Amino acid sequence: MITERSSRRSQENSSGYGTDTRGHALRLDDVTKVYGKNGRGVRALDGVSVTIERGSYTAVMGPSGSGKSTFLHCAAGLDKPTTGTSYIGDTKLNDLSETKLTKLRRQRVGFVFQAFNLIPSLSVLQNVELPVRLSGESVDKAWLEEILTRVGLGGRAKHRPAELSGGQQQRVAIARALITRPDVIFGDEPTGALDTVTAKEILSLLRACVNETGQTVVMVTHDPIAAAYADTVLFLADGKLAGRMDSPTADRVAERMTHLGAWA
Ligand SMILES: Nc1ncnc2c1ncn2[C@@H]1O[C@H](COP(=O)(O)OP(=O)(O)OP(=O)(O)O)[C@@H](O)[C@H]1O
């Protein structure tokens, strides 16, 4: 989101994530998503417009069924809006063929899911390199090493996912998301499968990716404590943006969620 705080950090960032270190990482312009035939089904997103600035950390919250996953899917190019436009950087996703969208998701977007989604037969190193290899490009070894060190897996490069704890597996997923220097990393409940202490470590790591390297992170979560790690929380209700909160605290987020009827 455009805040003075994140804007300043973005301008100080010199590590070159994405194609441009200034301006927005993603934008949704009056996006509507209707599931079902002839536009008569469920209106999962209903006229959502939002701009998320580079180098910011945004949490997306809302009651169950409010459209959080749909928002993430439309923003990340995993699904197409019924009407409206979505952009990653200055690239309009609506215009892209399926092949170009696949390439964009591989090269310019990182994903961190609740279930880690690592390839069990590959080592840590091979999992992290995968998005670059799939793009047919050569791996920047110095960057790879730096990322593995940053996520605290320097000594585990040859291990397989099954030999790692849940928290370590999520660190691999974060490293894999970082390897292409994406415009944005999307997290879908990234701490949902972790215990409280490990969840805090992972949230701190995502925070460090933003603070220290200017990465943009957008994370769907049900957890006010997780949302409090973000610069800004976007609240969704019935497919519409129902407000935003800058510099959130867990208590304020929980209170807002109660007002949205999340835990009624
Ligand atoms: N593929 C689909 N087909 C039909 N309806 C769908 C589909 N995906 C989502 N929906 C509906 O769209 C609405 C928004 O769903 P979405 O999964 O985006 O909400 P959410 O906020 O992520 O929910 P939760 O917190 O429970 O995961 C819901 O009413 C849901 O039932």
The ligand as an SDF file (V2000), in Angstrom:
LIG
                    3D

 31 33  0  0  0  0  0  0  0  0999 V2000
  -14.4020  -22.4240   -7.7950 N   0  0  0  0  0  0  0  0  0  0  0  0
  -15.4630  -21.8910   -7.1890 C   0  0  0  0  0  0  0  0  0  0  0  0
  -16.7190  -22.1050   -7.6480 N   0  0  0  0  0  0  0  0  0  0  0  0
  -17.7880  -21.5670   -7.0570 C   0  0  0  0  0  0  0  0  0  0  0  0
  -17.7410  -20.7620   -5.9780 N   0  0  0  0  0  0  0  0  0  0  0  0
  -16.5090  -20.5020   -5.4680 C   0  0  0  0  0  0  0  0  0  0  0  0
  -15.3250  -21.0470   -6.0290 C   0  0  0  0  0  0  0  0  0  0  0  0
  -14.2670  -20.6100   -5.3030 N   0  0  0  0  0  0  0  0  0  0  0  0
  -14.7740  -19.8260   -4.3300 C   0  0  0  0  0  0  0  0  0  0  0  0
  -16.1160  -19.7720   -4.4210 N   0  0  0  0  0  0  0  0  0  0  0  0
  -17.0270  -18.9870   -3.5670 C   0  0  0  0  0  0  0  0  0  0  0  0
  -16.5840  -17.6410   -3.5820 O   0  0  0  0  0  0  0  0  0  0  0  0
  -16.6960  -17.0610   -2.2880 C   0  0  0  0  0  0  0  0  0  0  0  0
  -15.3170  -16.5620   -1.8360 C   0  0  0  0  0  0  0  0  0  0  0  0
  -14.4650  -17.6970   -1.6690 O   0  0  0  0  0  0  0  0  0  0  0  0
  -12.9450  -17.5740   -1.2040 P   0  0  0  0  0  0  0  0  0  0  0  0
  -12.3860  -18.9610   -1.1670 O   0  0  0  0  0  0  0  0  0  0  0  0
  -12.2610  -16.5740   -2.0410 O   0  0  0  0  0  0  0  0  0  0  0  0
  -13.1120  -17.0110    0.2810 O   0  0  0  0  0  0  0  0  0  0  0  0
  -12.0390  -16.9750    1.4820 P   0  0  0  0  0  0  0  0  0  0  0  0
  -12.2310  -15.6450    2.1380 O   0  0  0  0  0  0  0  0  0  0  0  0
  -10.7030  -17.3160    0.9810 O   0  0  0  0  0  0  0  0  0  0  0  0
  -12.5960  -18.1270    2.4260 O   0  0  0  0  0  0  0  0  0  0  0  0
  -11.8450  -19.0030    3.5530 P   0  0  0  0  0  0  0  0  0  0  0  0
  -11.3680  -18.0400    4.6060 O   0  0  0  0  0  0  0  0  0  0  0  0
  -12.9390  -19.8860    4.0890 O   0  0  0  0  0  0  0  0  0  0  0  0
  -10.7500  -19.7610    2.8670 O   0  0  0  0  0  0  0  0  0  0  0  0
  -17.2770  -18.1180   -1.3920 C   0  0  0  0  0  0  0  0  0  0  0  0
  -18.6760  -17.9280   -1.3270 O   0  0  0  0  0  0  0  0  0  0  0  0
  -16.9690  -19.4150   -2.1220 C   0  0  0  0  0  0  0  0  0  0  0  0
  -17.9080  -20.4100   -1.8290 O   0  0  0  0  0  0  0  0  0  0  0  0
  1  2  1  0
  2  3  1  0
  2  7  2  0
  3  4  2  0
  4  5  1  0
  5  6  2  0
  6  7  1  0
  6 10  1  0
  7  8  1  0
  8  9  2  0
  9 10  1  0
 10 11  1  0
 11 12  1  0
 11 30  1  0
 12 13  1  0
 13 14  1  0
 13 28  1  0
 14 15  1  0
 15 16  1  0
 16 17  2  0
 16 18  1  0
 16 19  1  0
 19 20  1  0
 20 21  2  0
 20 22  1  0
 20 23  1  0
 23 24  1  0
 24 25  2  0
 24 26  1  0
 24 27  1  0
 28 29  1  0
 28 30  1  0
 30 31  1  0
M  END
$$$$
